[in-house]
Amino acid sequence: MNSLPVGETFALGLLAYTVGAFASLASWRRPALARHLCCGSAVAGAVLEGCAAILGLLQGTPVRWSISSGVPLFAYSFSYDALAGFLNLTLAILVAAVAIYSFSYLKEFEGRRNIGIFGLLFHLLLLSLTIVFTSANAFLFLIAWEVMALAAYGLVTFYHEDPEARRAGLLYIIMAHMDVGCLLLGFALLTQASGSAEFASFHLAAAGLSSSHQAAAFVLFFLGFSIKAGVIPFHIWLPAAHPVAPSNISSLLSGIVIKTGIYGMARIFFDALGVLPAWAGVTVLILGVVSAVLGVLYALMEHDLKRLLAYHSIENIGIILMGLGSALIFRVTGHPQLAAVALIAAMFHTINHAIFKCLLFLGAGSVLHSTGTRNMEKLGGLIRPMPVTAFCFLIGAVAISGLPPLNGFVSEWLTYQSLLAGFGATGGLTRILFPIAGSMLALTGALAAACFVKAFAITFLALPRGAESSRVHEAPRSMLVGMGWLTLACAFLGLGATWFLPVFDAMTEQLLGMRVGASLITSNGLVLSVGTPHGGTVSTAIIGIGLLILLVPTAFLVSRGARRFVRTRGPTWDCGLPGLSDDNEYTATAFSKALRMIFSALYQPRREIQAVFDVSPYYPKEIHFESEIEPTFEKRLYAPLQDLILWFSTRMRAVQAGSVHAYLAYIFITLVVLLILVSRQ
């Protein structure tokens, strides 16, 4: 296939995003026009970039092109290979949904907020993400990475009058500059070893890297990409930043921006650094387990719907890291086929999480749009006035819980199979690590299901709580269409998993030299099997057909039986006791109390009960209950680190004495030290 259509379509997509950025800004005085230009350009760019990604994946061979900068080290070079195409396809799916959703969502900004500035930042984010995934040069990659961070900062602080948004933005930009500092040092090491900033030169020079240089590069890149992905303990910015951003932006931050960290790990660990030692894979696997378990445990304690979803992003990043870590271990221990299966599990969960997490954030945005609150304790009964939103949120909740037959189940099942296979394929302590990781993944899945029973039930079921949920309405049509697009994607990637898996063949061949997608699918094309001695088989398509067969006659019998009785309307589950109110409902606090007690060693809960008495101390008029859990990482890790930095900064003030003579002495001493170091080389 000619490479020209891929490059042209890719360039047209970038042009659409560029036009959207400047057209939105130019029409900022006409909010309705700015809104349509912003969303329309994003839809056009998503369609074009999606077509380019599909063409690139079908073509199989990388497409490369470069724009000269006049300095060989700083060339603006692009590469559209299987990995880049896969991430750009994920980005295009999400952008199309978010842009359609935003046609109505941004309408409430008119006359209140500057849609032109929003459109500029939004399209800069899309441009930078696209370039991050297709950069073939470290210099261009870092430029796009920094633009992405700055655009995301502007969008996180878009509600700048809110102190919470300003604090979250400050924390985000600090962590973003920490991660780019690590990446800069890592790329400097690889550039020194290869003599070029091109990713292709890193691949060629990987075999000549010393073990110490390889280890140092791995640590730097893993730190940098882990901060961006929100891996524990570098996660503190994520639950602070994602809830305060506009909901359409929250969906992109959680759906695709944090996936740049996963993309970077896949690009560097499997391509640029050569075969990494086993300890590197073990490190990735262990931090993946920790992030998955702690992420879902902290999510269970949240009553803010968007913060709950943000913590679940940490959990799912942990699941992805389990797959990546397993692939790195299998690669170094001589099991390339298992490495390919684990890599497919990780990348499949990457696109699955992007889709169902974007769907859930858009659903939360619809709830916030209609009720004006993110606090689940003030919500309830929304399934009646918002049935479509409730259905889409339910599909996302089932998918993120890893239940069949939706997409989250398939990628988590593949991850389970990889971890189970690791027990028989490795030795030593690593052999024990795999079943432990598998059991922790099972625990994570169970806790995630419990968490989304809480999130859906408290928000959408029972009776309305207070004024926030008693005067609500369904989301506008374009918001429903955006959520519906992602709902269909969840169903397609689950029921049609056997059709989609061959897409990963080009990626596994590029990174591992193996094509295993076809071997995972049985001859009838409906059943998945990893082919390991203790592995199982599963078919989401057959499960889906079975559920349909059960549901159709059940619905028929229920509707037929309903005609025999006189229909009367009454409260649901009132147990024959009329007059039940929202005071009788389960609260989010009560739902999660049992788990708060079981894991009290982690949560360190604190509660305070205050009674207000009227006449007698035996007859309280009001009782106020307040409960909170300890922010462990903020209190135990980051607060002492902050104190240390402030102490060191205070001591360093003496260096800045205000004396010109002292500054000249510093320069002289530095020059002497540099001359001594150069003379010894």
N, C-alpha and C positions, 0 to 999 in steps of 0.2 A: 504494500500500500504506500502511496506517495505520502511523504511526511509533511507536505505543504498544508493540507487541510488542518492538521493538528495545530501547527504554528499559527496559521491565520485565525482559526477559531479562538485560540487562546488569546491572541493579541486583541481581537474584537471584544472579548470579554473584559480584558483590562481597560479597553477604551470605554466600554459602557460604564464601568465603575468610575473611571476618571470623569466622564461627562456628568454622571450623577452627582459627584462631589461638588464640582464647580457650578453646575446648574442649580443645585439646591441652595448653595451659598448665594448665588446671584439673585435668586428670587425670594430672599428671606423676608422682604417686605410684603409678599403675597403668600401667606401661609398655606392656603389650599393648593396653590400651584407648586410650592416647594414640596409639599407632602406627596403630590402625585409624581413629580419629577424624581424625588428620592426613591420612592417605592418602585416606580416603573423602571428606572434604570437598574435597580437591584435585581428585579425579575429578569430583565434582558441579559444582564451580566451572568446571572445564575444559569440561565438556559444555555448561553454560549459556552461558559466554562464547563457545564455538565456535558455538553456535546463533545468538547475537546477532551474531557476525561474519558468518555466512552470510546472515542476514536483512538486515544492513546492506549487504553487497555486492550482493545481489539487488535491493534497493530502489534503489540507485544515487544517490539524493539524500541529502545529509547530514541527520542527526538531531541537534538541539541542545537542551540544557536547562541550567538554571543554578540554583544554590542561593545565595541572597543571604547575604553575610557582614556586611552593614551598612556596608561601605566599598566604594564603587563600583570602586575600582582593584583590590581584592582579592576579586573574585567567584569562587566555585567553579563554573566553567562547563565543560561537557563538549561535545564534538562527535564524533559517530560518522559520519565520512565514509569514503571508499573506502580511504584510506591507513591510517586507524586500524583499520578492519575487517580489512584484510589482515594487519597486524602482530598484532592480537588473535587472528586465526585461526591464525597461526604459533605464538603463545604457547599457545593451547589444545591444539594437536596435541602439542606438547612436554610440557606439564603432564600431559596424560592418560597419556602413556607413562611419564614419570618417577614419577607417583603410583602407577601399577600396579606398576612396578618396585620401588618403595620398600616395598610391603607386606612383601616378603621381605627386602629389603636392610636395612631398619631393625631387623629382628629381632635382629641381632647387637648392636644398641645396648642391648637390654634388660638391665638390671642393671649396665650399664657407663657409659652416658651418659644425660643428661637428654633424653628424647624430647619432653617438654613444651616445653622451651626451643627445641629444634630445630623443632617444629611451629609455634611462634609466629614464629620468624624466617623459616621457609619460607613461611608464608602472608602475612607482611608483604611479603616479596619479590614474591609473586604479585600482591598488591593494588597495590603501588606500580608494578609494571610495567604493569598494566592501566590505571592512572590516567595514567601517563606517555603511553601511546599514545592516550588519549582526551581529554586536557586541552585546553581551548580558551582557557586563561588562563595567562600566564607565571608568575603567583604560584603557582597550583595545580601547574603543571608542575615548578617548582623544589622545592616541598615534596615531591612524589612522587619526584623525582629524588634528593633527599637521603635520604629514607626507604629508597629502593632501595639507595643506597650503604651506609647503616648496616646494613641487614639482610644485605646481601652480605658486609660485613665480619665480622659475627657468624658467618656460615656458613663463611667462609674460615678463621676462627680457631676453628672448632668443636673441633678437636683441639688445644686451647690448651696442652696440656702439651708439645707438640712445638715446639722453638725455631724450626724452619723455618716452621711455620705462623704463629707470632707475628711473625717477620720479614716474611713475605709479607703478613700482615694490615696491618702498619704501613705497608709500601710502598703497598699498595692504598689505604688511607684517605688517605695523603698525596696520591697522584695523583687520587683522587676529589675531594678538596677543591680541588685545582688546577683540575680541569675545571669544577666548579660555580662557581668564582670567575670564570672566563672567560665562562661562560653568563650569570651575573648581570650582568656589565658589558655583554654583548651585548644582553640584554633591556632594560637601562637605556637604552641608546641608542635602541632601537626604541620604548620606552615614551615617551621624551622627544619623539620625532618624531611619534608618533601621538596622544599624549595619553591613551592607554589601554593596559592590559596584555592586552587580548584579541588573540588571533592574527588574527581577522578584521580588526581595525583596523590591524595591521601590513601586511596585504595591501593595504589601501586606501591606506596612507601610503607604500607602497614607491615609487610613481612620483615622490613629492616628495623622496625622499632625495637628498642631494648625493652626488657620487662619493666624497668623502672619508669621509662617514658610512657609505656603503654598503661601502666597502673595509674600514673599521675593524670594522664589524659582521661582515663575512664572516670576517675573520682571527680575531676573538674566538670566533665560533661554530665555526669549523673547528678551532681549537685545542681547545676544550672537548669537542666531539663526537669528535675524533680520539683524545684521551686515553682516553675511555670505550670507543671501538672497538678500541683497541690498535694504532693506526697507527704504523709506524716513523717517527720515533725515540721516540715516546711509549709504547712497548709494554712497557717493562721490568717493569711490574707483572703482566702477563698470564701469562707462563711461570712466574712465581713463585707466583701466587695459585691458578691453576686446578688444578695437580697436588695441592696440599695439602688442598683442600676434600674433603668426602665426595663420592664419585663421582657420586651422583645430583645433587648441587649443581653439580659441575664441568660436567655436561652442560647445565644451565640457564645457567650463567655463559657458557659458550662458545657455546651455541646461541641464546640470546635476549638476555641482558643486554648483551653487547657490540653487539647489533643496535640498541639504543636510540640509539647514536651514529649509525648509518646512518639510522634513522628521523628523528632530529633534523636531519641534513643534508638529507634529502628534504623535510622540512616547511619548513625555513627557507630553503634555497637556491632551491627552486622555487616557493615560495609567498610568504614574508614579505619577501624582499629584492628582488623584481622580477627583471628580466633582468640577470644578473651579467656583468661584462666577461669577455673571452676568457681573460685571465690567471688568473682564478679557476678556470675549468675546467681549464686547463693545470696549475695547481698540484695540483688534486685528482687528475688523471690521472697526473702524475709520481710523487706520493707513493704512489698505488695500485700503480704498476709496482715501485717500490722495496720496498714492503711485501710484494708477492707474491713477488718473487724472493728477497729476503733471508729472508723467513719460511720458505720451503721449504728454503733452504740451511741455515739453523740447525736446522730439524727433522731434516734428514738426519744431523746429528751427534749427536742425542740417543739415549740408551739407556734413559731413563726413558719408559715408554710414554705416560704422561699429559702429560709435558712435550713430547713429540713432537707429540701432538695439539694442545696449546696453541699451539705455533709454527705449526701448520697453520691455526689460526684467524686468525693474522696474515696468512698467505698468502691466505686466502679473503676476508678483509676487503679486501685489496689488489685482488683481482679485482672485487669489488663497486665499489670506488672507480674502477676503470677504466671501468665502465659509467656511473657517476654523472658522472665528469669528461667523458666523451665526450658525454653528454646536455647538459651545461652548454655545451660548445663548440658543438654543433650548434644549440642554441637561439639563441645570440647570432649565429651566422653565417647564420641564416635557413633552417635545414633542420629544421622541426618534426617531420616524419615520422621522420627518422633519430634525432632526440632522443628520440622516444617509444620507438623500438626499443631504443635504448641504455638508457633508463630501465627498460623491461621486463626487459632482460637483467640489470640490477643488482638489481632487486627479486625477480626469479625466483631468482637465485642466493642472495639473502638467505634465502628460505624453504628452498631446497635445502640450503644449508650448515647452516641451523639443524637440519634433520632428520637429515642424515647425520653431522654432528658430534655431535649428541646421541646417536645410535645408537653411534658409535664410543666415546664416553666411557662409555656404559652397558656396552658390551662390555669396555672396559678395567676398569670397576668389577667386572664379573663375574670377570675374571681375578684382580684384586686380592683379591676376596672369597674365591676358592678357594685362591689360592697365598700370599697375604700379602705379595706383592712387586710393585713396578712396574718393576723392573730386567729388561729383556729378556735380558740376559746370563745370568740365572738361570732363564729360562723355556725352553720347547721341548716339542714333542710334545703340546701341549694339545688338538689336534684329535681325538685318540682319546677322552679322558675328557670333553671338552666340545664335542661335534660341533655342537650348535645354536648355542652362543655363537660358535664358529669360523665357521659359515655366516653368521650375522648380521654379524659383524665383516668378513667378506670382502665382503659386499654393500656395507657402508659404505665399505670401502677402494676398491672399484671405482667407486662413486659419486663419492667425493672426488677420485679420479684423473681424472675427466672422461671416462670410457670409456662408449661406448654399450652397452646402450640405457637406462641409468639416468639419474636426474634431473640429476646434475652435468654430464653431457655436454650437455644441452639448453641450459642457461643459459650455459655456457662457449662453446658454438657460437654463440649469439646475440651474446655479447660479441666473439668473433672477427669476426663479420659486421659489427658496428658499427665496429670498429677498421679493418677493410679498407675500408669505405665512407668513412671519414674521409679517406683519402688523396686520393680524387677530389672530395670535397665541400668541402675547405678549401684555404687557400693559405698561402704563407710558411713559416715554421719549423714552424707547427702541422701542416702537411701532412706533414712528415718525421716528426713525433712519432708519428703513428698507426701506420705500419708498424713502427717501433721497438717501440712498445708491444705490437703484435701478435706480434712475434717473441719478446719477453720473456714473453708469455702462453704461447706454445708451449713455451718453455724451462721455464716453471713447471709446465706440465702433465706434461712428461717427467720432471722431477725429482720431482714428487709421486707419479707412478707408481712410480718407483724407490724412493722412501721407503716406500711402503706394501707393496711387495714385501718390503722389509726387515722392516717391522713385523709383517706377517702371517707370513712364513716363519720368522723367528727366534722368534716367540712360539708359533706353533701347529704348525709342521712339525718334521720330524727327530725326534731322541730327546730325552727329558726331560733337563734340566740340573739336577743337584743335587736336594736334598730338596724344594725349593719346588714343582717341577713333577712330581714323582714320586708325590705323594699328593694328587691333586686330584680334584674331582668336578664334575659339571655344576651350573650355577646353579639355584636353586629355580625353581618353575614361574612365579610371578608376574614374576620378573626376565626370564624368557624371553618371556613374553607382552608385556611392555613393549618389549623389543627387537624382537619380531616385528611389532608395530604400526608401528614406524618403518621396518622393512625393507619392509613392504608399501607404505608411503608413498613410499619411494625408487623402488620399481618403478612405482607408479601415476603419479607425477609425471614419470617418464621415458617410459614406454610411452604414457601418456595425456596427453602435453604439449599436443597439439592441442585436447584438451577443456578443459584448464585455462587456456590463454592468454587466452581472452575475459574472464577474471576481471580482468585488468589494464586493460581498456578504461575502466572508471569511474575508475581511478586516473590514467591518462594524460590523460583528459579533464579531471579536476580540476586537475592540475598543469601540463599543457601545452596543453590545449584540443584534443587529438587522440585519436581512437579508431582504433587500428591493429591490434588483436588479430585481427580477422576477416581483414584483408589479409595476415597472416602465414601463413594456413592455405589450402591449395589446395582446389579444389572437391571432391575426394574425402574431405577431412577428415582425412587421415592424414599429409600432407607439409607441412613447414615451409619457407617461403621468405620472405626479407626483401624481395625485390623490387628489390634494387639491381643496377646493371649488372654488377658482378663478383661478386655474391653467389651462393651455391650453394643447394641444397635438401637436406633430410634428413628421414628419417622413422624415428623410434625404434620406432614400432609395427611397421613392415615389417622393421627390423633384428631386433627381438625375435621376430617370426614366423619369419624366416629361421634364427635360432639354434635355435629350437625344432624346425624341420624337420630341421636337421642333427643335433641331439642325439638325437632319438627313434630314427631308424634306427641311429645309431652305438651307442646303448645296447643296442638289440636285437641287433646283430651281435656286440657284445662279450659279452653274456650267452649268446648261442647258441654262440659259440666257446668260452666257458669250460666248457660242459658236455662238450666233447670231451676235456678234459685232466683229469688227476688233480690236485686242488687240494692244494697244500702251503703251509704258512705259513713265512715267513722274513723277514729284515730287508729293507727297501726300499732300493734303490740302495746295496747294500754292495759292488758290483763283484766279487762272488765272494770277498771277503775276510771271513771270519767274525771276530767279536770286535771289531767297531767299537764305539766308545763315544762319549760326548758330547764327549770331548777332540778327536775328529776332525771336529766340526761347525764350520761357518762361525759366526763370532761377529758381533754387530752392529758391532763396531769394524772387523773385517776387511772387512765388506761395504761400509762407507762410506769405506774408506781411500783408494780411488782418487779420489773426489770431494774428500776432504780435501786431497789433494796438488794437484789441479787448481785448487782455489780457496784455495790456501794464503795468497795475499795478503790474503784476507778473514779467514780463520780464524786466522792466526798460530799454528799448532799448536805445542805443546810436548810433548815426550815424554821419559820417563825410564826407563831400563832398569837394573835392579840384579840382579846375579847373586850367588847364595849358594853358596859352595864348601865342600866337605867336607874333602877331602884335598889335591887338586891344583888349582891355578888353571886347569888345562886341562879339568877335568871338573866343571862346575857342577851342584850338586844341585837348585837352584831358580832360576828366573828370574822376576823381578817386572817387569811392564811397566805403566807409567802414562802416559796421554795425556790432554791437555785442550786446548781451543781458547780463545783470548782472548775474554773478554766485551767486545767492542769498544765498544759504546755505554756500558756501565757504566764502563769504564775511561777512555775518551777524552772522554766528554761529561758523564756524571753525577757521576763522582768529582771532576773539577775544579770543577763547579758546586757540589757539596757543600762543597768546601774554600773556595770564594769566599763562600758563605753563612756558614760558620762564622767566617771571617776578618772579615766585615762585622759579624756579631753580636758578636764580641769587641770590636771597635772601638766599637760602639754602647753598650757597657756604661757608658762614661763619661757618657752622657746621663742614665742612671738613677743620679744621684749621691747620692740619699737626702736631698736638701735641699729643704725646702718652698719656699724662696725661688726655687730654680731652676725648680721645677714651676710656680709662679705666673708666672714670666717666660715660660715656654713658652706658657702659656695667653694671656698678654697679647700676645705676638708673633703667635700664631695669629689672635687676634681682629683685630689691626691689619691683617694680610694679607687676611683675609676682607672686612673693610670696604673696603679699597682695591679688591679685585676686584669687589665689588658696585657700588661707586660708578662704575666704568668702564663698566658695562653700560648 
